[in-house]
Amino acid sequence: MAEKKDSPRELYLTIVYLSIFGLYVLNTPKSLLDSFQKMRVTLDDARTFKNNNVEGLFASFEADKLKKEPERAQPIYEKAKKAEVITNDLHKYLQHVRAELEVAGGGVDPKSNDVKQNGDTDISPRIMISSGKGKALREKLIATQQQLTSLLDADQQKRVGLNLAPVNSKKDLINKSWEQINFGNGIPLTAALTNIARLQADVASTKDEMIKSILGSVDKAVVNLDQFSAVAVAPSSYLIQGQPYKAEVFLTAYDSKSNPSILVNGSSLAVSNGKGTYVGNTSKEGVHSWVGTVKVRQTDGSYKEYRTAEQKYQVAKPSAVVSPKKMNVLYIGVDNPIEVSAPGIPKEKVRVTMTGGSVSGSNGNYTARVSAPGTVKINVVAELAPGKTQTLSESEFRVKRIPDPKAKFAGKSGGTLNAAVIRDQDYISVVLENFDFDAKFTLQRYNVIVTKPRADATTAVGNGSTLSAAVKAALAGVTPGSTVIFTDIIAVGPDGTQRNLDPLAIRVN
């Protein structure tokens, strides 16, 4: 079965979760109990997002495929609905267990949004281990995964990550069952509830992947040739005087209800109504050639390829090309350098304007500034004669915000560090990796939690990159086995927006 790939944020949450999970002592610090409640909120939000996505998938399928191709789509739709019923049943089961644990813990305190007896370590073992509910839950998870697997063909089983069935990791404690590890002795009630929330999030993620895969299989059906077109193909679209012009004229058929994979020179095209539209590169003068490839998925999951004959076209002036020097998008808060070329036209006769932003510069080199996500247009106009102008191009660019940076401590965004190295640090940095622009982020504030074996956690608040005296004091006492967690990290980028960065967890060795 293919392994489910977590997003970077989910991976960070997992790291923090496992780090805190290993810090149980007889008296669990309140700050760690609060961390479980915060993680539970994050997991519940992720579950809600996945469930909303599934609703959107069904709505889109019902409005499109189910109406246009009912005979082909109905069996696939019913299979997807069956997967939804199975996963919803498991979610209801988990919700029932969660509710029972919450009632046993005195109910949810509206002030803390956590159970009143969140640190109690007897409730979870009593309900989940002694009564056998943990074992029943494990068996329910295994049975559900088997039911879902039976709905997928061999190809889908390789692509869809089904990770509901409990499997003890090699790193798990020796001679402990899955239910003992998650709900047994020493597990605070809030941690047990977070484990239930994690399983619910996994169920929602599995449902999302299942529905996507099953509904997407509608395009595996046999191609139905329901549309016909007359086509004329000429070997060349540019001729010199005296050269004969020849073209082939024939009838072609295609399936308007399927969207095969169509590529030109290895690059995918957008496909609509069974046809792809290729927009050739006209940035350079001369003869250009291309070959199209159509990949049609067969009923057994394999692909059959059809290739076009080589096609040619010639680009001549007047023309203009606008291209960013660094990336295919424009970013908010930084100077976006672009090049504009108009072969055969003097550079001083070219004017560049922009909608949705501002542009400055001359002689082919310009700088674009944008302020809001979306799209902008850059227009190039040339003065071909006194009082006569011609629009050479109108290019549309996407506008994005600069991606979030990563917080780093001693050059690392997680993992382990020597205690002496940690005590020797004077600052925490935010780094924007794999980004071509020189965009600087300013660290505003963060919280630090330092936990040591058999001791209460120490917390401190930091402002700016330089470690404050309170943070330095908290880090001064770290010893092997301690954990340093930076949370609620807030940074501001050149676009002026505040970014809440992923937490950073360091294990001290």
C-alpha positions in Angstrom: 0.0 0.0 0.0 1.4 3.4 -0.9 2.5 5.5 2.1 0.4 8.6 2.7 2.4 11.8 2.2 1.9 14.5 4.8 2.1 18.2 4.1 5.0 20.1 5.7 2.7 21.5 8.3 1.3 18.0 9.2 4.9 16.7 9.5 5.8 19.6 11.9 2.7 18.8 14.0 3.6 15.2 14.1 7.2 16.0 15.2 5.9 18.3 18.0 3.3 15.7 19.0 5.8 12.9 19.3 8.2 15.1 21.1 5.7 16.1 23.7 4.3 12.5 23.9 7.7 11.3 25.1 7.8 13.7 28.0 5.3 12.1 30.2 6.2 12.2 33.9 4.2 11.6 37.0 3.2 15.3 37.2 2.5 16.4 33.6 3.2 20.2 33.2 0.1 22.3 32.5 1.8 23.8 29.4 2.1 20.3 27.9 -1.5 19.5 28.6 -2.5 22.8 26.9 -0.4 21.7 23.9 -2.5 18.6 23.4 -5.7 20.7 23.5 -4.2 23.1 20.9 -3.1 20.2 18.7 -6.7 18.7 19.0 -8.1 22.0 17.6 -5.6 21.9 14.7 -6.6 18.3 13.9 -10.3 19.1 14.1 -9.8 22.0 11.7 -7.9 19.8 9.3 -10.7 17.2 9.5 -13.3 19.9 8.7 -11.3 21.1 5.7 -11.1 17.5 4.3 -14.8 16.9 4.8 -15.6 20.2 3.0 -13.4 19.1 0.2 -15.2 15.8 -0.2 -18.5 17.7 -0.4 -17.1 19.9 -3.2 -15.9 16.8 -5.1 -19.4 15.2 -5.0 -21.0 18.5 -6.0 -18.7 19.0 -8.9 -19.1 15.3 -10.1 -22.9 15.5 -9.8 -23.1 18.8 -11.8 -20.7 17.6 -14.5 -20.1 13.9 -15.1 -23.3 12.5 -13.5 -25.4 14.8 -15.7 -23.5 14.5 -19.0 -22.5 10.8 -18.8 -25.0 9.1 -16.4 -24.5 5.6 -17.7 -20.7 5.8 -17.3 -20.7 7.8 -14.1 -23.5 6.3 -12.0 -21.7 3.1 -11.0 -18.6 5.1 -10.1 -20.7 7.6 -8.1 -22.4 4.8 -6.1 -19.0 3.3 -5.3 -17.7 6.6 -4.0 -20.9 7.0 -1.9 -20.2 3.6 -0.4 -16.7 4.7 0.6 -18.3 7.8 2.2 -20.7 5.7 4.2 -17.9 3.4 5.4 -15.7 6.2 6.5 -18.6 8.2 8.1 -19.5 5.1 10.1 -15.9 4.9 11.5 -16.0 8.6 12.3 -19.3 8.2 14.2 -17.7 5.3 16.2 -14.7 7.5 17.1 -16.9 10.4 18.0 -18.9 8.1 20.4 -15.6 7.0 22.1 -14.5 10.6 22.3 -17.7 11.7 23.8 -17.5 9.0 26.4 -14.0 10.0 27.4 -15.1 13.7 27.6 -18.1 12.8 29.9 -15.8 10.7 32.1 -13.4 13.7 32.3 -16.1 16.0 33.7 -17.1 17.5 30.4 -15.5 20.3 28.5 -14.6 23.5 30.4 -15.7 26.4 28.2 -12.9 28.6 29.5 -10.0 26.2 28.6 -11.9 24.3 25.8 -10.5 21.1 27.3 -11.9 18.5 29.6 -11.9 19.5 33.3 -9.8 16.5 34.3 -7.4 16.8 31.4 -4.4 15.6 33.4 -6.1 12.5 34.8 -4.1 9.3 33.9 -6.7 6.8 35.2 -9.7 7.5 33.0 -8.2 6.5 29.6 -6.9 3.1 30.8 -10.1 2.4 32.6 -12.4 3.0 29.6 -10.1 2.0 26.8 -8.0 -0.9 28.3 -9.9 -2.4 31.2 -13.3 -2.4 29.3 -11.7 -3.5 26.1 -12.8 -0.5 24.1 -9.3 0.1 22.8 -9.0 -3.4 21.4 -12.5 -3.0 19.8 -11.4 0.3 18.3 -8.2 -1.4 16.8 -10.4 -4.1 15.3 -12.8 -1.5 13.9 -9.9 0.3 12.2 -8.6 -2.9 10.6 -12.0 -3.9 9.4 -12.7 -0.5 7.9 -9.4 -0.5 6.0 -10.3 -3.9 4.6 -13.7 -2.6 3.5 -12.1 0.4 1.8 -9.4 -1.6 0.1 -12.0 -3.9 -1.5 -13.5 -0.9 -3.3 -10.2 -0.1 -5.1 -8.6 -1.8 -8.0 -4.9 -2.8 -8.0 -3.8 0.4 -9.6 -5.7 2.5 -7.1 -4.4 0.6 -4.2 -0.9 1.5 -5.2 -1.8 5.2 -5.4 -4.1 5.7 -2.5 -2.5 5.7 1.0 -4.7 3.7 3.4 -3.1 4.0 6.8 -6.1 3.4 9.2 -5.0 -0.1 10.3 -2.9 0.3 13.5 0.7 -0.8 13.1 3.2 -0.6 16.0 6.4 1.2 14.9 9.8 -0.4 15.6 10.4 2.6 17.8 7.3 1.8 20.0 7.8 0.5 23.5 8.6 -3.2 23.6 5.8 -5.6 24.6 3.1 -2.9 24.4 0.0 -3.2 22.3 -1.2 -0.4 20.1 -4.0 0.4 22.5 -1.6 0.4 25.5 0.7 2.9 23.7 -2.2 5.3 22.8 -4.5 4.9 25.8 -2.8 2.9 28.5 -1.2 3.6 31.9 0.3 7.0 32.2 -1.6 8.6 29.4 -3.3 11.9 30.4 -7.0 12.1 29.3 -6.3 15.1 27.1 -3.6 13.1 25.3 -6.0 10.2 24.7 -8.6 12.6 23.3 -5.9 14.0 21.0 -5.2 10.5 19.8 -8.9 10.1 18.9 -8.8 13.5 17.1 -5.8 12.3 15.1 -7.6 9.1 14.1 -10.6 11.2 13.0 -8.4 13.5 11.0 -6.8 10.3 9.4 -10.3 9.1 8.5 -11.2 12.4 6.9 -8.0 12.4 4.9 -8.5 8.7 3.8 -12.1 9.6 2.7 -10.8 12.5 0.7 -8.2 10.3 -1.1 -10.7 7.5 -1.7 -13.3 9.8 -3.2 -10.8 11.6 -5.4 -9.5 8.3 -6.7 -12.9 6.6 -7.3 -14.5 9.6 -8.9 -11.4 10.2 -11.0 -11.7 6.7 -12.5 -14.6 7.9 -14.6 -12.0 8.9 -17.2 -10.6 5.3 -17.4 -13.6 4.2 -19.4 -13.4 3.4 -23.1 -13.2 6.5 -25.3 -16.5 7.3 -27.0 -16.0 9.1 -30.3 -19.0 11.4 -30.2 -17.7 14.5 -32.0 -16.4 15.0 -35.5 -14.5 17.8 -37.1 -13.0 18.7 -40.4 -9.2 19.4 -40.1 -6.7 21.0 -42.4 -3.0 20.5 -41.7 -0.3 22.2 -43.6 3.4 21.3 -43.3 4.3 25.0 -42.9 2.5 28.2 -42.0 5.1 30.4 -43.7 5.9 30.4 -47.4 8.2 32.3 -49.7 7.1 33.6 -53.2 6.9 30.7 -55.7 6.8 27.9 -53.1 3.7 25.7 -53.5 1.2 25.6 -50.7 0.0 22.1 -49.7 -2.4 20.9 -47.0 -4.1 17.7 -45.9 -7.9 17.9 -45.3 -9.6 15.0 -43.4 -12.3 14.2 -40.9 -11.3 13.5 -37.3 -13.3 12.2 -34.3 -12.8 12.7 -30.5 -14.5 12.1 -27.2 -15.9 15.4 -25.9 -16.8 13.9 -22.5 -13.2 12.7 -21.6 -10.1 14.7 -21.0 -7.1 12.7 -22.1 -3.5 13.8 -21.3 -2.2 15.9 -24.1 1.4 17.1 -24.3 3.4 19.2 -26.7 7.2 18.7 -26.6 6.7 17.0 -23.2 4.6 19.8 -21.6 1.0 19.2 -20.6 -1.8 21.2 -22.1 -5.1 22.3 -20.5 -7.8 20.0 -21.9 -11.5 21.0 -22.3 -14.2 19.0 -24.1 -11.7 16.4 -25.1 -9.4 18.9 -26.9 -6.2 20.6 -25.9 -5.1 24.0 -27.1 -1.4 24.6 -27.7 -0.1 28.2 -27.6 3.4 28.2 -29.2 6.4 30.2 -28.0 6.8 33.3 -30.1 9.6 35.0 -28.1 12.2 34.4 -30.8 12.1 35.0 -34.6 12.5 32.0 -36.8 11.0 28.6 -37.5 9.7 26.6 -34.6 8.6 23.0 -34.5 6.5 20.9 -32.2 5.1 17.4 -31.8 1.9 16.6 -29.9 1.3 13.4 -27.9 -2.2 12.3 -26.8 -2.3 9.7 -23.9 -5.6 7.8 -23.6 -6.1 5.8 -20.5 -7.4 2.3 -21.2 -9.9 0.3 -19.2 -7.0 -1.8 -17.6 -5.4 1.4 -16.3 -2.6 1.5 -18.9 -2.1 4.3 -21.4 -2.0 4.3 -25.2 -0.1 7.1 -26.9 -0.8 8.8 -30.3 1.7 11.2 -31.8 1.2 13.9 -34.3 3.5 14.5 -37.3 6.0 17.3 -36.7 4.4 20.7 -37.0 6.2 24.0 -37.9 5.5 27.7 -37.7 7.5 30.8 -38.2 7.6 33.8 -36.0 8.3 37.2 -37.7 8.4 40.8 -36.5 6.7 43.0 -35.4 6.3 41.3 -32.0 7.0 41.8 -28.4 7.9 39.5 -25.5 7.4 40.2 -21.9 9.0 37.7 -19.4 10.0 37.9 -15.8 13.7 37.5 -15.2 13.4 35.2 -12.3 10.1 33.3 -12.1 6.8 32.8 -14.0 4.8 34.8 -11.3 5.0 38.2 -9.8 5.4 38.5 -6.0 4.0 41.1 -3.6 6.4 43.3 -1.7 9.5 42.9 -3.9 10.8 44.3 -7.2 10.0 41.9 -10.0 12.5 42.4 -12.9 11.1 41.7 -16.3 12.5 41.9 -19.8 10.6 43.3 -22.8 11.8 42.7 -26.4 10.3 43.8 -29.6 12.4 42.6 -32.6 12.8 45.2 -35.3 11.5 48.1 -33.2 13.8 50.6 -31.4 13.7 50.2 -27.7 12.9 53.9 -27.2 9.8 53.5 -29.2 8.4 50.8 -26.9 6.0 51.7 -24.0 5.2 49.3 -21.2 2.1 49.7 -19.0 0.5 47.5 -16.4 -3.0 46.9 -15.0 -3.2 45.8 -11.3 0.2 47.2 -10.4 3.0 49.6 -11.5 5.9 49.2 -13.9 9.1 51.3 -14.3 12.2 51.2 -16.3 13.3 51.5 -20.0 15.3 50.1 -22.8 14.0 46.5 -22.4 14.6 46.2 -18.6 11.7 47.0 -16.3 10.6 46.4 -12.7 7.0 45.5 -11.8 5.5 46.1 -8.4 2.2 44.4 -7.3 0.1 44.6 -4.2 -2.7 42.0 -4.2 -3.0 38.3 -5.2 -4.7 37.5 -8.4 -3.6 38.3 -12.0 -2.2 41.4 -13.7 -1.7 42.3 -17.3 1.4 43.9 -18.8 0.8 45.7 -22.1 3.4 46.5 -24.7 2.7 49.3 -27.3 5.1 50.5 -30.0 5.2 53.7 -32.0 5.6 52.4 -35.6 5.2 55.9 -37.2 4.6 59.4 -35.9 1.2 59.4 -34.4 0.6 55.7 -35.1 0.9 53.1 -32.4 0.2 49.3 -32.3 -0.3 47.0 -29.4 2.3 44.3 -29.7 1.3 42.1 -26.7 -0.9 41.8 -23.7 0.6 39.3 -21.2 -1.1 38.0 -18.1 0.9 37.1 -15.0 -0.2 35.5 -11.7 0.4 37.4 -8.5 1.3 35.6 -5.3 2.3 36.3 -1.8 5.9 35.5 -0.9 5.8 32.0 0.7 6.3 31.5 4.4 9.9 31.2 5.7 11.1 28.7 8.2 12.3 29.4 11.7 15.8 28.1 12.4 17.7 27.7 15.6 21.4 27.1 15.4 20.9 26.6 11.7 18.3 23.8 12.1 14.5 23.7 11.8 14.2 20.6 14.0 16.0 17.5 15.1 18.7 17.2 17.8 21.4 19.6 19.1 24.0 19.4 21.8 23.2 21.1 25.1 26.3 23.3 24.9 25.4 24.4 21.4 21.9 25.4 22.5 23.2 27.4 25.5 25.7 29.2 23.2 23.1 30.6 20.8 22.2 34.3 20.8 19.5 34.4 18.2 16.7 32.6 16.2 16.4 33.3 12.5 13.7 33.1 9.9 14.9 31.9 6.5 13.1 31.9 3.1 14.5 28.8 1.3 14.5 28.1 -2.4 13.3 31.5 -3.3 15.0 33.6 -6.0 14.2 37.0 -4.7 16.1 38.8 -1.9 13.1 38.9 0.4 13.8 39.5 4.1 11.4 38.5 6.9 11.6 40.1 10.4 10.9 38.0 13.4 8.5 39.7 15.8 7.7 37.3 18.6 7.6 33.7 19.7 7.1 31.5 22.8 9.7 29.0 24.1 8.8 25.8 26.1 11.8 24.0 27.7 11.1 20.6 29.2 13.6 18.6 31.2 13.2 15.0 32.5 11.4 14.8 35.9 11.0 18.6 36.0 8.3 21.1 35.3 8.4 22.9 31.9 10.0 26.4 31.7 8.4 28.9 29.4 9.5 32.3 28.1 8.5 34.9 25.5 10.9 36.3 22.9 10.7 39.4 20.8 12.9 39.8 17.7 15.7 37.6 16.4 18.0 38.3 19.3 17.3 36.0 22.3 16.0 37.9 25.3 17.4 37.5 28.8 14.3 35.4 29.7 14.8 33.1 26.8 18.5 32.8 27.4 17.8 31.9 31.1 15.3 29.2 30.0 17.9 27.7 27.6 20.7 27.9 30.1 19.4 24.9 32.1 19.0 22.5 29.2 20.5 19.0 29.7 20.6 15.9 27.6 17.0 14.5 27.3 15.5 18.0 27.4 13.3 19.3 24.6 13.1 22.9 23.4 10.0 23.9 21.5 9.5 27.3 19.8 5.8 28.0 19.2 3.5 30.8 18.1 6.3 32.2 15.9 5.2 35.4 14.2 7.3 37.0 11.4 6.6 39.9 9.0 7.7 39.9 5.4 8.3 42.7 2.8 4.6 42.6 1.9 3.7 43.7 5.4 1.7 40.7 6.3 2.1 38.7 9.5 3.0 35.0 9.1 2.4 32.4 11.8 5.3 30.0 11.1 5.4 26.3 11.8 6.7 25.3 15.3 10.3 24.3 15.8 11.2 21.4 18.1 14.8 20.5 19.2 15.7 17.4 21.2 18.8 17.9 23.4 21.5 15.3 23.3 
